[in-house]
């Protein structure tokens, strides 16, 4: 096995674990809605999750470890990706906000702040800002 194969398999595993954590968040209320299912389908494609792995993760998502980002900047990078996906999926109004709030909690943000974080993240996603502008916007939202 080559070094690049090790890197690829580690990257694939991290994506699968990240996807499984998001499935776990979606299942926190016991059901995956049609809107959440559409989001998960899109996310699986974006994370290059195979159809077989996708079905297995949906069936057994609890077997994957939850590894929220320990670095605040990495957490913001994941939030950036997720906010853009939620916005791009045309999940309207309160469902859009509710889903992103659930994902913020799953990423490890303080539950007392997720409403404000989700608000700001959706505004920035709507404005189609780049990653650096997004991170600056979230970091400076209390100023």
WOZISUL-V998166 format. One record per backbone hydrogen bond with DSSP energy under -0.5 kcal/mol. CO is the residue of the C=O (numbers start at 1). NH is the residue of the N-H. If there is no record, write none. Layout:
((CO:NH) (CO:NH))
This chain:
((2:6) (3:7) (4:8) (5:9) (6:10) (7:11) (8:12) (9:13) (10:14) (11:15) (12:16) (13:17) (14:18) (15:19) (16:20) (17:21) (18:22) (19:23) (20:24) (21:25) (22:26) (23:27) (25:28) (26:29) (27:30) (31:33) (33:37) (34:38) (35:39) (36:40) (37:41) (38:42) (39:43) (40:44) (41:45) (42:46) (43:47) (44:49) (45:48) (48:50) (50:54) (51:55) (52:56) (53:57) (54:58) (55:59) (56:60) (60:63) (61:64) (65:67) (71:75) (72:76) (73:77) (74:78) (75:79) (76:80) (77:81) (78:82) (79:83) (80:84) (81:85) (82:86) (83:87) (84:88) (85:89) (86:91) (87:90) (90:92) (92:95) (92:96) (93:96) (93:97) (94:98) (95:99) (96:100) (97:101) (98:102) (99:103) (100:104) (101:105) (102:106) (103:107) (104:108) (104:109) (105:108) (110:113) (110:114) (113:117) (114:118) (115:119) (116:120) (117:121) (118:122) (119:123) (120:124) (121:125) (122:126) (123:127) (124:129) (125:128) (130:134) (131:135) (132:136) (133:137) (134:138) (135:139) (136:140) (138:141) (140:143))
